[in-house]
Amino acid sequence: MRLPARRLLPLTALTAASALLTGCFTGDGSTSTGTDGKRVRLAMLQPPRSGLSPLSDDAFKLSRWSTAETLVKLDAAGDARPALATSWRRSGRTWSFEIRDGVTFHDGTELDAEAVVRSLTKAATASPKPRILDGVALTVKAADADTVTVTTAAEDPLVPQRLSSPQLSILAAKAYTGKTVNPVGAGTGPFELTKVDGTSSATLDRYDAYWGGKAKAPGIDVRFVPDGTARAAALRSGEADIVEAVPVSQAALLEKDLVTEVPMPRTNTLYLNTEKGVFKDASLRAAAREAIDAASIVKGVYEGRADVAEGLLGPALPWAAELRRPVKRTVTSGDPAGKTVTIGTYTDRPELAEVAAALQQQLQKAGFTVKLDIREYTNIEPDALAGRFDAFILSRATVLDSGDPAAYLYSDFASDGSFNIARLSDPSVDAALREAGGTPTGDARRKALIAGEAAVLATDAAVPMLHERVIQGDAAGVVGAAHDPRERELVTAATYVK
């Protein structure tokens, strides 16, 4: 199967795409200056899907605009750090959080324990619940005006990390008066969300009473621009200051100093069916692993804008490479002898079809006969989970909202994992993943997670190929834009435009 090469659009096409944004960032004081600079004009990939409710994935927009905040934030290593909570302590199943003094919501009301209880209880009792609370039952109470207790049904060392999820943002009482949660004017961040125009735009103004000090920019003007060519053109033409998710095919058309590639916690992996078919034979799984040339895929399909995988956990988790050791494998490579395998993948991520074509050639060169089955994800996922493919190519997020990869590893590779496409059932893997999930956060947990990764890789149930990057565009005058692999931060109090 040969796919057509990717083509870059000519400059005339970019000019036409730029016209889509003409006038989008005018008005609303977009050129007015504050203490340090102009308003930030932001072009984002996806419009709101749920009216900017923090109980949905829209919460990440609120976080990236620095308008809604959580009790806890994560540092680069994924460890919990103070935010609206200044400290916390654990006693068995109960965690106590001290609430920061001197914080006011954008409507002027004060942050206290009652406000925290209201927001977290709303999330915990929502239907559906925010995904960070899947399988987690918790109750929240006010111990006093400045202290909140969070109690889980089972001991959970990840409670502080869970509370860092943007879906557990703390909002003023006014946000909860309607049928849906409305974040307009209800956050605590350096920018107040003042206006939302459906799925086309949003406006935020600096909140001068912010507890962390005034933001440097006087505000943010957001436009939602799903078309990647139009987003890139807006940066070229000077109509946008910060652009989310520049397509790989457009990045080469931009000046190099305007583009930042941020490693994502997302791994492109070939899952091999260990339960039945050709790859039930561990020696043939080893043969497949040895046949894969990930570097050529990164160069040819991703135009060099990805990282060759050394393991399941990539450079977005910098501690992984520091702790990783060579995997000990005991099975030698077998002879494919022309055996036929079917590889499945999906069209939703356009690169994956090209990856499949490249793998087809590589595995056929090694002696396999390879067929491809490529469909939309919603149509192919049931067959993948049912084990109807010999192999499946998946672009998989390796950390969920807690910033911790334990849930991903367990879901994908434990015997009773809910997303076990490889159909792996290995007692040593199960034991390693249980150990990792139960270890307290910090260095000990990270070492246990890497041990769990090694146990998975030793089975050859999964062959990690590459780690994806997100490409962000920042205009020459932008100062202090965040480049966050977890996509929780973008415009912060330190961001402004000269």
C-alpha positions in Angstrom: 0.0 0.0 0.0 1.6 3.3 -1.1 0.2 6.6 0.2 0.7 9.9 -1.5 3.4 12.1 -0.2 2.4 15.0 2.0 2.5 18.3 0.2 3.1 21.8 1.7 0.6 24.4 0.7 1.9 27.2 -1.5 2.1 30.7 -0.1 -1.0 31.8 -2.2 -3.0 29.1 -0.3 -1.7 30.5 3.0 -2.7 34.0 2.0 -6.2 32.8 1.2 -6.4 30.9 4.5 -5.2 34.0 6.3 -8.3 35.8 5.0 -10.4 33.5 7.1 -9.1 35.3 10.2 -9.1 38.9 8.8 -10.7 41.1 11.4 -11.0 38.3 14.0 -8.7 40.0 16.4 -9.8 43.6 16.0 -12.0 45.4 18.4 -12.5 44.7 22.1 -9.4 46.7 22.9 -7.1 44.2 21.3 -4.4 46.8 20.8 -4.7 48.6 24.1 -1.6 48.3 26.3 -1.3 47.5 29.9 1.6 47.8 32.3 3.9 45.6 30.2 2.3 45.0 26.8 -0.6 44.5 24.5 -3.5 42.0 24.8 -2.7 38.5 23.7 -4.4 37.3 20.5 -4.8 33.6 20.7 -5.8 31.2 18.0 -7.0 27.8 19.4 -7.6 24.5 17.7 -10.9 23.2 19.1 -14.0 25.3 20.0 -15.8 24.5 23.3 -17.8 21.4 23.2 -19.7 21.8 26.5 -20.2 25.5 26.9 -16.8 25.8 28.7 -18.1 23.7 31.6 -15.1 22.7 33.8 -16.7 19.3 34.2 -15.8 18.5 30.6 -12.6 18.6 28.5 -13.4 22.4 28.1 -11.8 22.7 31.5 -8.4 22.7 29.8 -9.2 25.9 28.0 -10.0 27.6 31.2 -6.7 26.4 32.6 -4.7 27.5 29.5 -6.3 30.9 29.8 -5.3 31.2 33.5 -8.9 32.0 34.5 -9.8 28.9 36.6 -7.5 27.4 39.2 -7.3 24.2 41.2 -6.2 23.4 44.8 -3.0 21.8 43.5 -0.7 22.2 40.5 1.9 19.9 39.0 5.6 20.6 38.5 7.6 19.4 35.5 8.1 16.0 37.2 4.4 15.6 37.9 4.7 16.2 41.6 2.0 18.1 43.5 2.7 21.7 44.4 0.6 24.4 46.2 -2.0 26.5 44.3 -5.3 27.4 46.0 -4.3 25.0 48.7 -1.0 25.9 50.6 -0.4 22.5 52.2 -1.9 19.1 52.8 -1.5 16.1 54.9 -2.7 12.5 54.8 -4.2 10.2 57.4 -5.2 6.9 55.9 -8.1 7.5 53.4 -8.5 11.2 54.4 -6.5 14.1 53.1 -6.7 17.6 54.7 -6.0 20.7 52.6 -5.3 24.2 54.0 -7.0 26.8 51.8 -5.0 29.9 50.8 -6.0 33.2 52.5 -6.7 36.4 50.6 -8.1 34.9 47.4 -11.2 36.4 45.8 -13.3 35.1 42.9 -13.8 37.3 39.9 -17.2 38.3 41.2 -15.6 39.6 44.4 -16.7 36.8 46.7 -14.0 35.1 48.9 -12.5 31.7 48.5 -13.1 29.6 51.6 -13.6 26.0 52.6 -17.3 26.1 51.7 -16.6 27.2 48.1 -14.1 24.3 47.7 -16.6 21.8 49.1 -19.2 23.1 46.7 -17.0 22.8 43.6 -15.5 19.4 44.4 -18.8 17.9 45.5 -20.4 19.1 42.2 -17.7 17.3 40.3 -17.8 14.2 42.4 -21.6 13.8 42.0 -21.8 14.9 38.3 -23.1 12.4 35.7 -20.9 11.7 34.0 -18.1 12.4 36.4 -14.9 14.1 35.3 -12.6 11.3 34.0 -10.0 12.0 36.7 -12.6 10.6 39.2 -13.4 7.4 37.2 -13.5 4.6 39.7 -12.9 7.0 42.6 -15.5 7.7 45.2 -14.7 10.7 47.4 -16.5 12.9 49.9 -15.5 16.5 50.7 -16.2 18.3 54.0 -15.2 21.6 55.6 -13.3 21.0 58.8 -13.2 24.8 59.4 -13.3 28.0 57.4 -9.8 27.3 56.0 -9.6 23.5 56.0 -11.1 20.9 53.7 -11.0 17.2 54.1 -11.2 14.8 51.2 -11.9 11.1 52.0 -11.8 8.3 49.4 -13.4 4.9 49.6 -10.0 3.2 49.4 -6.5 4.6 50.2 -5.3 6.7 47.3 -1.8 8.1 47.2 -2.7 10.2 44.1 -5.4 12.5 45.7 -3.3 15.7 45.5 -2.4 14.9 41.8 -6.1 14.2 41.1 -7.0 17.6 42.5 -4.7 19.3 40.0 -7.0 18.3 37.2 -8.5 21.4 35.5 -11.8 19.5 35.7 -11.7 20.0 39.4 -11.3 23.8 39.2 -12.7 25.9 42.1 -15.4 28.4 41.0 -17.6 30.9 42.7 -21.1 30.0 43.8 -22.6 31.9 40.8 -21.1 29.3 38.4 -23.5 26.7 39.8 -26.8 28.5 39.7 -28.0 27.2 36.3 -28.5 23.8 34.7 -24.8 23.8 33.6 -21.7 25.1 35.2 -20.9 28.6 33.8 -17.4 29.8 34.4 -17.9 33.4 33.2 -16.7 35.8 35.9 -16.4 32.9 38.4 -12.7 32.0 38.5 -9.8 33.0 40.7 -7.0 33.3 38.1 -5.1 36.4 36.8 -7.5 36.7 33.9 -11.3 37.0 34.2 -13.5 35.4 31.5 -15.9 38.2 30.6 -17.5 37.1 27.3 -18.0 33.9 25.3 -19.4 34.0 21.8 -20.5 30.4 21.3 -17.9 28.4 19.5 -16.2 31.3 17.7 -14.5 33.5 20.4 -13.9 34.3 24.0 -12.7 37.5 25.8 -10.7 37.7 29.1 -9.6 40.8 30.9 -6.9 41.1 33.5 -8.1 40.7 37.1 -6.3 43.3 39.1 -7.1 41.8 42.5 -5.4 38.4 41.6 -3.8 36.9 44.7 -0.6 36.2 42.8 -0.1 39.8 41.5 -1.3 41.5 38.4 -0.9 39.8 35.0 1.5 41.5 32.6 -1.0 41.5 29.7 -4.2 43.5 30.0 -6.2 40.6 28.5 -6.6 37.8 26.1 -8.7 37.7 22.9 -9.4 34.1 21.9 -10.6 32.8 18.5 -11.4 29.2 17.8 -9.9 28.2 14.4 -10.2 24.5 13.6 -8.5 24.8 10.2 -4.8 24.3 10.7 -3.8 26.1 7.6 -5.7 29.2 8.7 -4.1 29.1 12.2 -0.6 28.9 10.7 -1.5 31.7 8.2 -2.6 33.9 11.1 0.8 33.7 12.7 2.6 34.4 9.4 0.4 37.5 8.7 0.7 38.8 12.3 -3.0 38.4 13.0 -2.4 36.1 16.0 0.3 36.2 18.7 0.0 32.6 19.9 -1.2 29.7 17.8 -2.1 26.2 19.1 -1.3 23.0 17.3 0.4 24.1 14.1 0.2 21.2 11.6 3.4 19.4 10.7 2.8 20.2 7.1 2.6 24.0 7.9 5.5 24.3 10.3 8.1 24.4 7.6 6.5 27.5 6.1 7.0 29.4 9.4 10.2 31.1 10.5 12.0 28.7 12.8 12.2 31.1 15.7 8.4 31.3 15.7 7.9 27.6 16.3 8.3 25.6 19.4 8.0 21.8 19.5 6.8 20.5 22.8 7.1 16.8 23.7 3.7 15.3 24.4 2.9 12.5 26.8 1.6 10.5 23.9 3.3 7.4 22.4 2.7 5.9 19.0 2.8 2.1 19.8 2.3 -1.2 17.9 0.2 -3.5 20.1 0.7 -7.2 19.4 -2.1 -9.7 20.1 -0.6 -12.1 22.7 -3.8 -14.2 23.1 -4.3 -15.7 19.6 -2.9 -15.7 16.1 0.6 -15.3 14.9 1.8 -13.1 17.7 0.7 -15.5 20.4 4.2 -16.9 19.7 6.6 -14.8 21.7 9.5 -15.5 19.2 7.4 -13.9 16.4 6.6 -10.9 18.6 10.4 -10.5 19.0 10.8 -10.8 15.2 8.3 -8.0 14.6 10.0 -5.8 17.2 13.4 -6.3 15.6 12.0 -5.5 12.1 10.6 -2.1 13.0 12.7 0.9 12.1 11.1 3.7 14.0 13.7 6.3 13.0 12.7 6.0 9.4 9.1 6.5 10.4 9.9 9.6 12.4 11.9 11.0 9.4 9.5 10.0 6.6 6.0 10.3 8.2 6.6 13.0 10.9 9.2 15.0 9.0 11.5 14.7 12.0 9.0 16.3 14.3 8.7 13.4 16.8 11.0 11.5 19.1 12.1 7.9 18.5 10.8 5.9 21.5 13.1 4.2 24.0 10.2 3.0 26.0 6.5 3.5 26.6 7.1 6.7 28.6 8.7 9.6 26.6 10.5 12.9 27.0 7.4 14.6 28.4 8.2 12.6 31.5 11.9 13.6 31.8 12.5 11.3 34.8 11.7 8.2 32.7 14.9 8.3 30.6 17.0 8.9 33.7 15.7 5.8 35.5 15.3 3.4 32.5 17.7 0.5 32.1 18.0 -2.0 29.2 15.1 -4.4 29.1 16.0 -8.1 29.9 14.4 -10.3 27.2 14.8 -14.1 27.2 13.0 -15.0 24.0 15.0 -15.0 20.7 13.6 -13.9 17.4 11.7 -16.6 15.3 11.2 -17.1 11.6 8.0 -15.4 10.3 8.0 -17.9 7.3 5.5 -15.8 5.4 2.8 -15.9 8.1 0.0 -13.5 7.5 -0.9 -10.8 10.0 -3.5 -8.0 9.9 -2.6 -4.6 11.3 -5.4 -2.3 12.3 -5.3 1.5 12.8 -7.6 4.5 12.3 -8.0 7.6 10.1 -8.7 10.1 12.8 -5.0 10.9 13.1 -3.8 11.2 9.5 -0.2 10.1 10.2 -1.3 6.7 11.4 -2.3 5.4 7.9 1.2 6.4 6.7 2.8 4.7 9.7 0.8 1.5 8.9 2.0 1.6 5.3 5.6 1.9 6.5 5.2 -0.9 9.0 3.7 -3.1 6.3 6.9 -2.7 4.2 9.2 -3.3 7.1 7.4 -6.4 8.4 7.1 -7.9 4.9 10.9 -7.3 4.4 11.3 -9.4 7.6 9.3 -12.3 6.2 5.7 -11.6 7.3 2.7 -11.2 4.9 0.9 -8.1 6.0 -2.6 -6.8 5.5 -4.0 -3.5 6.6 -7.4 -2.5 8.0 -7.8 1.2 8.4 -11.1 2.8 9.5 -12.5 5.6 11.6 -11.7 5.1 15.3 -15.3 4.8 16.4 -15.8 1.9 13.9 -12.6 0.1 14.6 -12.2 0.4 18.4 -14.6 -2.5 19.3 -12.7 -4.9 17.0 -9.4 -3.8 18.5 -10.6 -4.4 22.1 -12.1 -7.7 21.1 -8.7 -8.9 19.8 -9.7 -9.2 16.2 -6.4 -7.9 14.9 -2.9 -9.5 15.0 -1.6 -6.0 15.7 -2.9 -2.5 16.2 -1.3 0.9 15.9 -2.4 3.4 18.5 -1.5 6.9 19.4 -2.0 6.7 23.2 -1.8 9.3 25.9 0.5 7.9 28.6 -0.6 10.2 31.5 -4.1 11.0 32.4 -5.3 14.1 34.3 -3.3 13.2 37.4 0.0 13.5 35.5 0.8 9.9 36.5 1.2 7.0 34.0 0.1 4.2 36.4 -3.5 4.3 35.2 -2.4 4.0 31.5 0.0 1.1 32.2 -2.7 -0.8 34.2 -5.5 -0.1 31.7 -3.4 -1.2 28.7 -1.4 -4.1 30.0 -2.9 -5.6 33.2 -4.8 -8.9 32.8 -8.0 -7.1 33.8 -7.1 -3.8 32.2 -10.1 -2.1 30.5 -8.0 -1.2 27.4 -5.9 -4.3 27.0 -5.7 -4.4 23.2 -2.6 -6.7 23.4 -4.7 -9.2 25.4 -1.8 -9.5 27.7 -2.1 -11.8 30.7 1.2 -12.1 32.5 1.4 -12.5 36.3 4.8 -10.8 36.5 3.4 -7.8 34.7 0.3 -7.7 36.9 2.4 -7.8 40.0 4.7 -5.0 38.8 1.8 -2.7 37.8 0.0 -3.3 41.2 3.2 -2.4 43.0 3.6 0.8 41.0 0.0 1.8 41.5 0.2 1.4 45.3 3.5 3.1 45.8 3.4 6.6 47.4 4.3 9.5 45.0 7.9 10.6 44.5 11.1 8.8 43.6 9.9 5.4 44.8 6.8 5.5 42.7 8.7 6.6 39.6 11.2 3.7 40.0 8.2 1.3 40.4 6.6 2.7 37.2 9.8 2.2 35.2 9.9 -1.4 36.6 6.4 -1.9 35.4 7.3 -0.5 31.9 10.2 -2.9 31.7 8.0 -5.8 32.7 5.6 -4.9 29.8 8.4 -4.4 27.3 10.0 -7.8 28.2 6.9 -9.5 26.8 7.0 -7.7 23.4 3.2 -7.2 23.8 3.8 -3.6 22.8 6.5 -2.0 20.6 6.7 1.7 21.3 7.8 3.5 18.1 7.7 7.2 18.7 6.6 10.0 21.0 4.6 12.8 19.4 5.1 16.5 19.8 2.7 19.5 19.7 3.9 22.4 17.6 3.1 25.8 19.0 3.6 29.1 17.2 4.6 32.3 19.1 4.9 35.6 17.3 8.2 37.5 17.7 6.8 40.0 20.2 5.4 37.3 22.6 7.1 37.1 26.0 6.6 34.3 28.5 4.2 32.0 26.7 4.0 28.6 28.4 5.1 25.5 26.5 3.4 22.8 28.5 3.5 19.1 27.5 0.3 18.4 29.5 -1.5 21.3 27.8 -2.6 22.9 31.0 -0.9 26.2 30.6 -0.5 28.6 27.7 -1.1 32.2 28.6 0.0 32.9 32.2 0.3 36.0 34.4 3.9 36.3 33.0 2.8 36.3 29.3 2.5 39.5 27.3 3.1 40.9 23.8 5.6 43.7 23.3 
